[in-house]
Amino acid sequence: MAADHTGDACTTGELAQAWELSPPEVSRHLAVLRRAGLLTARRHGRYVRYTLNLPDLTALGADLLTAVLR
């Protein structure tokens, strides 16, 4: 089983290995999350490290739960 990267900044390759997906698949998912404002990308040398934008992600969960419970 791959390492758990919860809360860590990770590269596309690290996430692909952890989730057993191809890097292009992970990259497409990361692009969607970035466009939604749920992910932050920071360049470190030749790598880009991604972290979840937890306050916005948490708010999204609360908004979704409120909409479902109406």
C-alpha positions as CSV (number, residue, x, y, z in Angstrom):
1,M,0.0,0.0,0.0
2,A,1.2,3.5,-0.8
3,A,2.1,6.1,1.8
4,D,-0.7,8.4,3.0
5,H,-0.1,12.0,1.9
6,T,-3.1,13.5,3.8
7,G,-2.1,17.1,4.7
8,D,1.2,17.0,2.9
9,A,2.2,19.0,-0.2
10,C,2.6,16.4,-3.0
11,T,3.8,16.2,-6.6
12,T,1.7,14.7,-9.4
13,G,4.1,11.7,-9.4
14,E,3.7,11.1,-5.7
15,L,-0.1,11.2,-5.9
16,A,-0.1,9.0,-8.9
17,Q,1.9,6.4,-7.1
18,A,-0.1,6.6,-3.9
19,W,-3.5,6.3,-5.8
20,E,-2.2,3.8,-8.4
21,L,-3.2,6.1,-11.3
22,S,-1.2,7.4,-14.2
23,P,0.4,10.9,-13.8
24,P,-1.8,12.3,-16.7
25,E,-4.9,11.1,-14.9
26,V,-3.9,12.8,-11.7
27,S,-2.9,15.9,-13.5
28,R,-6.3,16.2,-15.1
29,H,-8.0,15.8,-11.7
30,L,-5.6,18.4,-10.1
31,A,-6.4,20.9,-12.8
32,V,-10.1,20.6,-12.1
33,L,-9.5,21.1,-8.3
34,R,-7.2,24.1,-9.0
35,R,-9.9,25.8,-11.3
36,A,-12.4,25.3,-8.5
37,G,-10.1,27.0,-6.0
38,L,-9.8,23.9,-3.9
39,L,-6.1,23.3,-4.5
40,T,-2.9,25.4,-4.2
41,A,0.1,24.8,-6.4
42,R,3.6,25.9,-5.5
43,R,6.7,25.4,-7.7
44,H,9.8,24.0,-5.9
45,G,12.6,23.7,-8.5
46,R,11.4,21.6,-11.3
47,Y,8.4,20.1,-9.3
48,V,5.0,21.6,-8.5
49,R,3.7,20.6,-5.1
50,Y,0.0,20.6,-4.5
51,T,-1.9,21.1,-1.2
52,L,-5.6,21.2,-0.5
53,N,-7.2,24.5,0.3
54,L,-8.9,23.1,3.4
55,P,-11.0,26.1,4.5
56,D,-12.7,26.3,1.0
57,L,-13.0,22.5,0.9
58,T,-14.6,22.4,4.3
59,A,-17.0,25.2,3.4
60,L,-17.9,23.3,0.2
61,G,-18.8,20.3,2.4
62,A,-20.9,22.3,4.7
63,D,-22.7,24.0,1.8
64,L,-23.4,20.7,0.1
65,L,-24.7,19.2,3.3
66,T,-27.0,22.2,3.8
67,A,-28.3,21.8,0.3
68,V,-29.0,18.1,0.6
69,L,-30.8,18.5,3.9
70,R,-33.3,21.1,2.7
